[in-house]
């Protein structure tokens, strides 16, 4: 875990619930295949510095097929087929930014390094079993991260952050964290999954709205270049 995140979350990491989660994971690693690899569980914290986070995209749990998950919500490793939800995310970016060339690559590291926190509410999953760690104890920890980021005092100068809330699961996570909507911008839509994307994900204009809002508060260089998604 990145040192800045480690310091900010030290109390949560020592909480009884988190220690129970660690014991659960120790058993899982001995008896089953778990994704992402141990060294990638907290990769979001190494790619997105705590005081540089300006936008949060909330996912549910990691992809559960081999070679996909690497610690960033909605993102997959280079060389892995782009999942359907991410294809729809690319489709919406293309709608808002016609010059965007949709990549065959699904690695969103280029967004994470711009201050976009790609955070799942569960940080691990058993292979081939979706949501298998959803009640293992991750949610209180990731809710603390959202609470930390969503508090009015979390950004120097009160600049605020954007929270992209896609689907009921993300909305529940955001509500549980008590994210302040006076300081921050919350953009809600249905999930980009093929099961729901056509019912309100497309043509929202949220990516462009987020970029413009951030530039107003963080300065001309404070936006997000969405056309870099899947690049670098």
VOFI-991748 format. One record per atom (N, C-alpha, C): x, y, z; residue in three letters. Coordinates in steps of 0.1 Angstrom, whole numbers, padded with zeros to 4 digits, always signed. Layout:
residues N
XYZALA...
END
This chain:
residues 232
+0008-0012+0000UNK+0000+0000+0000UNK+0009+0013+0000UNK+0004+0023-0007UNK+0012+0035-0008UNK+0013+0041+0006UNK+0025+0047+0010UNK+0027+0051+0023UNK+0017+0062+0028UNK+0013+0071+0019UNK+0003+0081+0023UNK-0010+0075+0027UNK-0014+0065+0019UNK-0027+0058+0022UNK-0025+0050+0035UNK-0014+0043+0037UNK-0011+0035+0049UNK-0012+0044+0061UNK-0007+0056+0061UNK-0007+0065+0073UNK-0022+0069+0075UNK-0029+0072+0065UNK-0043+0077+0067UNK-0052+0066+0072UNK-0049+0054+0068UNK-0059+0043+0071UNK-0053+0034+0082UNK-0043+0038+0089UNK-0037+0030+0099UNK-0047+0024+0109UNK-0056+0033+0114UNK-0066+0028+0124UNK-0075+0018+0118UNK-0079+0019+0106UNK-0088+0009+0099UNK-0081-0004+0098UNK-0068-0004+0095UNK-0060-0016+0092UNK-0058-0024+0105UNK-0060-0017+0117UNK-0058-0024+0130UNK-0071-0027+0136UNK-0082-0024+0130UNK-0095-0027+0135UNK-0098-0042+0136UNK-0106-0046+0145UNK-0109-0061+0147UNK-0115-0067+0134UNK-0124-0059+0127UNK-0130-0064+0115UNK-0120-0066+0104UNK-0110-0057+0103UNK-0100-0059+0093UNK-0090-0071+0096UNK-0087-0073+0109UNK-0079-0084+0113UNK-0086-0097+0110UNK-0100-0097+0111UNK-0107-0109+0108UNK-0107-0112+0093UNK-0108-0101+0085UNK-0107-0102+0071UNK-0093-0108+0067UNK-0082-0104+0073UNK-0069-0109+0070UNK-0069-0124+0073UNK-0075-0128+0084UNK-0075-0143+0087UNK-0083-0150+0077UNK-0094-0145+0072UNK-0102-0151+0062UNK-0094-0152+0049UNK-0087-0142+0045UNK-0079-0143+0033UNK-0068-0153+0034UNK-0062-0154+0046UNK-0051-0164+0047UNK-0056-0178+0044UNK-0068-0181+0049UNK-0074-0194+0046UNK-0078-0195+0031UNK-0083-0185+0025UNK-0086-0185+0011UNK-0074-0188+0002UNK-0063-0181+0005UNK-0051-0182-0003UNK-0045-0197-0002UNK-0048-0203+0009UNK-0043-0217+0011UNK-0052-0227+0004UNK-0065-0224+0002UNK-0074-0234-0003UNK-0080-0231-0017UNK-0078-0219-0022UNK-0084-0215-0035UNK-0075-0205-0042UNK-0078-0202-0054UNK-0072-0192-0062UNK-0079-0179-0060UNK-0072-0168-0056UNK-0078-0155-0053UNK-0072-0145-0063UNK-0081-0136-0067UNK-0077-0125-0076UNK-0080-0112-0069UNK-0072-0101-0072UNK-0060-0101-0079UNK-0048-0107-0072UNK-0036-0109-0077UNK-0025-0113-0070UNK-0022-0104-0058UNK-0017-0110-0047UNK-0015-0102-0035UNK-0008-0089-0037UNK+0002-0088-0046UNK+0009-0076-0048UNK+0001-0065-0055UNK-0010-0069-0061UNK-0019-0059-0068UNK-0031-0055-0060UNK-0034-0060-0049UNK-0046-0057-0042UNK-0047-0042-0039UNK-0036-0036-0036UNK-0037-0022-0032UNK-0030-0013-0043UNK-0030-0018-0055UNK-0023-0010-0066UNK-0029+0003-0068UNK-0042+0005-0065UNK-0048+0018-0067UNK-0041+0028-0058UNK-0036+0024-0046UNK-0030+0033-0037UNK-0016+0037-0041UNK-0010+0030-0050UNK+0004+0033-0055UNK+0003+0042-0067UNK-0008+0040-0075UNK-0009+0047-0087UNK-0016+0061-0085UNK-0025+0062-0075UNK-0032+0074-0072UNK-0028+0079-0059UNK-0020+0090-0058UNK-0016+0095-0045UNK-0028+0101-0038UNK-0029+0099-0025UNK-0041+0103-0017UNK-0044+0118-0019UNK-0035+0127-0018UNK-0038+0141-0020UNK-0040+0146-0034UNK-0038+0136-0044UNK-0040+0140-0058UNK-0053+0134-0063UNK-0060+0126-0055UNK-0073+0120-0060UNK-0083+0131-0062UNK-0088+0132-0074UNK-0098+0142-0078UNK-0111+0136-0082UNK-0111+0123-0086UNK-0123+0117-0091UNK-0123+0102-0087UNK-0134+0097-0083UNK-0136+0083-0078UNK-0146+0076-0087UNK-0142+0064-0092UNK-0152+0055-0099UNK-0153+0043-0090UNK-0165+0040-0086UNK-0168+0029-0077UNK-0172+0017-0084UNK-0164+0006-0082UNK-0168-0007-0087UNK-0173-0016-0076UNK-0176-0029-0080UNK-0181-0038-0070UNK-0170-0048-0065UNK-0166-0057-0073UNK-0155-0066-0069UNK-0146-0069-0081UNK-0134-0074-0079UNK-0125-0076-0090UNK-0131-0086-0100UNK-0126-0086-0112UNK-0129-0096-0122UNK-0124-0109-0117UNK-0131-0120-0120UNK-0128-0133-0113UNK-0122-0143-0123UNK-0119-0139-0135UNK-0113-0148-0144UNK-0097-0146-0144UNK-0090-0157-0148UNK-0075-0155-0147UNK-0070-0144-0156UNK-0060-0137-0150UNK-0053-0127-0158UNK-0060-0113-0159UNK-0072-0112-0154UNK-0079-0099-0155UNK-0076-0089-0145UNK-0079-0092-0132UNK-0078-0082-0122UNK-0064-0078-0118UNK-0062-0065-0116UNK-0049-0060-0112UNK-0051-0048-0102UNK-0062-0047-0095UNK-0063-0038-0084UNK-0070-0025-0087UNK-0075-0023-0100UNK-0082-0011-0104UNK-0096-0015-0109UNK-0107-0009-0104UNK-0120-0012-0108UNK-0122-0010-0123UNK-0129-0019-0129UNK-0133-0019-0144UNK-0121-0021-0153UNK-0109-0021-0148UNK-0096-0022-0156UNK-0092-0037-0156UNK-0086-0040-0168UNK-0079-0054-0169UNK-0065-0052-0174UNK-0057-0062-0172UNK-0043-0061-0177UNK-0042-0060-0192UNK-0031-0055-0197UNK-0029-0054-0211UNK-0029-0069-0217UNK-0034-0070-0229UNK-0034-0083-0235UNK-0046-0091-0232UNK-0055-0086-0222UNK-0067-0094-0219UNK-0079-0087-0226UNK-0088-0096-0230UNK-0100-0091-0237UNK-0107-0080-0229UNK-0111-0069-0235UNK-0118-0059-0228UNK-0132-0063-0224UNK-0136-0063-0211UNK-0149-0068-0206UNK-0160-0059-0211UNK-0172-0065-0212UNK-0184-0057-0217UNK-0187-0044-0211UNK-0186-0043-0197UNK-0188-0030-0191UNK-0178-0020-0195UNK-0166-0024-0196UNK-0155-0014-0200UNK-0157-0010-0215UNK-0162-0019-0223UNK-0165-0016-0237UNK-0176-0005-0237UNK-0185-0006-0228UNK-0196+0004-0228UNK-0191+0018-0223UNK-0181+0017-0213UNK-0175+0029-0208UNK-0168+0036-0220UNK-0160+0028-0228UNK-0153+0034-0239UNK-0163+0040-0249UNK-0175+0033-0251UNK-0185+0037-0260UNK-0190+0051-0256UNK-0192+0053-0243UNK-0197+0066-0238UNK-0186+0077-0240UNK-0174+0073-0237UNK-0163+0083-0239UNK-0163+0087-0254UNK-0165+0078-0263UNK-0165+0081-0277UNK-0176+0090-0281UNK-0188+0088-0274UNK-0199+0097-0277UNK-0196+0111-0273UNK-0190+0113-0261UNK-0186+0126-0256UNK-0174+0133-0263UNK-0165+0124-0267UNK-0152+0129-0273UNK-0151+0121-0286UNK-0157+0126-0297UNK-0157+0119-0310UNK-0143+0115-0315UNK-0132+0123-0311UNK-0119+0120-0315UNK-0112+0108-0308UNK-0119+0104-0298UNK-0113+0092-0290UNK-0113+0080-0299UNK-0101+0074-0300UNK-0100+0061-0307UNK-0101+0050-0297UNK-0112+0042-0298UNK-0114+0031-0288UNK-0103+0021-0289UNK-0096+0019-0278UNK-0085+0010-0277UNK-0089-0005-0276UNK-0081-0014-0280UNK-0083-0028-0278UNK-0078-0032-0264UNK-0071-0023-0257UNK-0065-0025-0244UNK-0074-0020-0233UNK-0076-0028-0222UNK-0085-0024-0212UNK-0077-0020-0199UNK-0065-0016-0200UNK-0057-0012-0188UNK-0059+0003-0186UNK-0065+0007-0174UNK-0069+0020-0171UNK-0058+0027-0163UNK-0046+0022-0162UNK-0036+0029-0154UNK-0034+0043-0158UNK-0036+0047-0171UNK-0034+0060-0175UNK-0044+0070-0169UNK-0056+0065-0164UNK-0065+0073-0157UNK-0061+0074-0142UNK-0057+0063-0137UNK-0053+0063-0122UNK-0042+0072-0120UNK-0032+0074-0129UNK-0021+0083-0127UNK-0025+0098-0129UNK-0037+0100-0133UNK-0043+0114-0134UNK-0051+0118-0122UNK-0051+0109-0112UNK-0059+0112-0100UNK-0073+0106-0100UNK-0075+0096-0109UNK-0088+0089-0109UNK-0086+0077-0100UNK-0094+0076-0089UNK-0093+0064-0081UNK-0103+0054-0085UNK-0098+0043-0090UNK-0106+0032-0095UNK-0108+0022-0084UNK-0118+0023-0076UNK-0119+0016-0063UNK-0131+0006-0063UNK-0128-0007-0061UNK-0139-0017-0059UNK-0142-0017-0044UNK-0155-0020-0041UNK-0159-0020-0027UNK-0154-0033-0020UNK-0151-0044-0028UNK-0144-0055-0023UNK-0131-0056-0031UNK-0120-0059-0025UNK-0107-0058-0031UNK-0102-0072-0036UNK-0109-0082-0032UNK-0104-0096-0036UNK-0117-0104-0040UNK-0114-0115-0047UNK-0125-0124-0051UNK-0119-0138-0054UNK-0127-0148-0051UNK-0123-0162-0054UNK-0124-0164-0069UNK-0115-0171-0074UNK-0115-0174-0089UNK-0128-0180-0093UNK-0134-0175-0104UNK-0146-0180-0111UNK-0158-0179-0102UNK-0158-0171-0092UNK-0170-0170-0083UNK-0172-0155-0080UNK-0180-0148-0087UNK-0183-0134-0086UNK-0189-0131-0072UNK-0184-0120-0066UNK-0189-0115-0053UNK-0187-0125-0042UNK-0177-0134-0043UNK-0175-0144-0033UNK-0168-0138-0020UNK-0162-0126-0021UNK-0157-0120-0009UNK-0164-0107-0005UNK-0176-0106-0011UNK-0184-0094-0008UNK-0189-0092+0006UNK-0189-0103+0014UNK-0193-0102+0028UNK-0181-0106+0037UNK-0169-0106+0032UNK-0158-0110+0040UNK-0152-0099+0049UNK-0156-0087+0047UNK-0152-0076+0055UNK-0145-0065+0048UNK-0145-0065+0035UNK-0138-0054+0028UNK-0147-0041+0028UNK-0160-0042+0028UNK-0168-0030+0027UNK-0166-0020+0038UNK-0164-0023+0051UNK-0161-0013+0060UNK-0148-0005+0057UNK-0139-0013+0052UNK-0126-0006+0049UNK-0127+0003+0037UNK-0133-0002+0026UNK-0134+0007+0015UNK-0144+0018+0017UNK-0154+0016+0026UNK-0163+0027+0030UNK-0155+0038+0037UNK-0145+0034+0045UNK-0136+0044+0052UNK-0129+0052+0042UNK-0124+0046+0031UNK-0117+0053+0020UNK-0126+0063+0014UNK-0139+0059+0011UNK-0148+0069+0005UNK-0151+0080+0015UNK-0153+0077+0027UNK-0156+0087+0038UNK-0144+0097+0039UNK-0132+0091+0038UNK-0120+0100+0039UNK-0120+0110+0027UNK-0122+0104+0015UNK-0122+0113+0003UNK-0133+0122+0002UNK-0145+0118+0007UNK-0157+0126+0006UNK-0159+0137+0016UNK-0151+0137+0026UNK-0152+0147+0037UNK-0148+0161+0032UNK-0155+0171+0036UNK-0152+0185+0031UNK-0137+0189+0033UNK-0131+0184+0044UNK-0117+0188+0047UNK-0107+0179+0040UNK-0111+0170+0031UNK-0101+0161+0025UNK-0093+0167+0014UNK-0097+0178+0009UNK-0090+0184-0002UNK-0086+0198+0002UNK-0073+0201+0000UNK-0068+0214+0004UNK-0075+0225-0004UNK-0080+0235+0004UNK-0087+0246-0003UNK-0102+0242-0006UNK-0106+0231-0002UNK-0120+0227-0004UNK-0124+0226-0018UNK-0115+0221-0027UNK-0117+0220-0041UNK-0128+0210-0045UNK-0129+0200-0037UNK-0139+0190-0039UNK-0135+0179-0049UNK-0143+0168-0050UNK-0139+0157-0059UNK-0152+0153-0067UNK-0150+0145-0077UNK-0161+0140-0085UNK-0163+0125-0081UNK-0175+0121-0078UNK-0177+0106-0075UNK-0187+0101-0086UNK-0182+0092-0094UNK-0191+0086-0104UNK-0197+0073-0098UNK-0210+0074-0097UNK-0218+0064-0090UNK-0227+0057-0100UNK-0222+0045-0104UNK-0229+0037-0114UNK-0236+0025-0109UNK-0249+0026-0108UNK-0257+0015-0103UNK-0260+0015-0088UNK-0269+0007-0084UNK-0274+0007-0070UNK-0263+0003-0060UNK-0254-0006-0064UNK-0244-0010-0054UNK-0234+0002-0051UNK-0230+0009-0062UNK-0222+0021-0060UNK-0229+0032-0052UNK-0242+0033-0054UNK-0250+0044-0047UNK-0251+0040-0032UNK-0253+0028-0029UNK-0253+0023-0015UNK-0240+0025-0008UNK-0229+0023-0015UNK-0216+0025-0009UNK-0214+0039-0006UNK-0218+0048-0015UNK-0216+0062-0014UNK-0224+0068-0002UNK-0236+0063-0002UNK-0245+0067+0009UNK-0240+0063+0023UNK-0235+0051+0023UNK-0229+0045+0036UNK-0217+0053+0041UNK-0210+0059+0031UNK-0198+0066+0035UNK-0201+0081+0039UNK-0213+0085+0036UNK-0217+0099+0040UNK-0209+0110+0032UNK-0207+0107+0019UNK-0200+0117+0011UNK-0207+0130+0010UNK-0200+0141+0012UNK-0206+0154+0012UNK-0209+0159-0002UNK-0222+0161-0005UNK-0226+0165-0019UNK-0226+0180-0021UNK-0223+0187-0010UNK-0222+0202-0012UNK-0208+0205-0017UNK-0198+0198-0012UNK-0184+0201-0016UNK-0181+0193-0029UNK-0186+0181-0030UNK-0183+0172-0041UNK-0194+0171-0052UNK-0190+0167-0064UNK-0200+0165-0074UNK-0202+0150-0075UNK-0215+0145-0074UNK-0218+0131-0075UNK-0226+0130-0088UNK-0221+0121-0097UNK-0228+0119-0110UNK-0233+0105-0110UNK-0246+0103-0110UNK-0253+0090-0109UNK-0258+0086-0123UNK-0257+0073-0125UNK-0263+0067-0137UNK-0265+0052-0134UNK-0271+0045-0143UNK-0272+0030-0142UNK-0258+0025-0144UNK-0256+0012-0141UNK-0243+0005-0143UNK-0240+0004-0158UNK-0227+0004-0163UNK-0224+0002-0177UNK-0225-0012-0182UNK-0230-0021-0173UNK-0232-0035-0178UNK-0241-0036-0190UNK-0239-0045-0199UNK-0248-0047-0210UNK-0263-0049-0206UNK-0265-0053-0193UNK-0279-0055-0188UNK-0286-0042-0185UNK-0278-0031-0183UNK-0285-0019-0179UNK-0280-0006-0187UNK-0269-0007-0194UNK-0263+0005-0199UNK-0273+0013-0208UNK-0281+0005-0216UNK-0290+0012-0225UNK-0302+0019-0218UNK-0303+0018-0205UNK-0313+0024-0197UNK-0309+0036-0190UNK-0298+0043-0194UNK-0294+0055-0188UNK-0279+0057-0186UNK-0271+0049-0191UNK-0256+0051-0190UNK-0251+0060-0202UNK-0257+0057-0214UNK-0252+0064-0226UNK-0258+0078-0227UNK-0250+0087-0232UNK-0253+0100-0235UNK-0257+0109-0223UNK-0251+0105-0212UNK-0252+0113-0199UNK-0244+0126-0200UNK-0233+0125-0207UNK-0223+0136-0207UNK-0215+0137-0195UNK-0215+0127-0187UNK-0208+0128-0174UNK-0193+0129-0174UNK-0187+0123-0184UNK-0172+0124-0185UNK-0168+0138-0188UNK-0175+0144-0197UNK-0171+0158-0200UNK-0175+0168-0189UNK-0187+0165-0183UNK-0191+0173-0171UNK-0181+0173-0160UNK-0176+0161-0157UNK-0166+0159-0147UNK-0153+0167-0150UNK-0149+0166-0162UNK-0136+0173-0166UNK-0138+0188-0164UNK-0149+0193-0169UNK-0151+0208-0168UNK-0153+0212-0154UNK-0160+0204-0145UNK-0161+0208-0131UNK-0148+0208-0124UNK-0139+0198-0127UNK-0126+0198-0121UNK-0117+0209-0125UNK-0118+0213-0137UNK-0110+0224-0142UNK-0114+0237-0135UNK-0127+0239-0132UNK-0131+0251-0125UNK-0125+0251-0111UNK-0124+0240-0105UNK-0120+0240-0091UNK-0105+0236-0089UNK-0099+0229-0098UNK-0085+0224-0096UNK-0076+0232-0105UNK-0081+0240-0114UNK-0073+0248-0123UNK-0073+0242-0137UNK-0068+0249-0147UNK-0068+0245-0161UNK-0062+0231-0163UNK-0052+0227-0155UNK-0046+0214-0157UNK-0052+0204-0147UNK-0063+0207-0141UNK-0068+0198-0131UNK-0079+0188-0136UNK-0082+0188-0149UNK-0092+0179-0154UNK-0087+0165-0156UNK-0095+0157-0163UNK-0091+0143-0167UNK-0091+0142-0182UNK-0081+0137-0188UNK-0080+0135-0202UNK-0086+0120-0204UNK-0099+0120-0206UNK-0105+0106-0208UNK-0100+0099-0221UNK-0095+0107-0230UNK-0091+0100-0243UNK-0078+0092-0241UNK-0072+0093-0229UNK-0060+0085-0226UNK-0064+0072-0221UNK-0077+0069-0219UNK-0081+0056-0213UNK-0076+0045-0222UNK-0070+0035-0216UNK-0065+0024-0224UNK-0052+0027-0232UNK-0046+0039-0229UNK-0034+0043-0236UNK-0022+0042-0226UNK-0010+0045-0231UNK+0002+0046-0223UNK+0006+0032-0218UNK
END
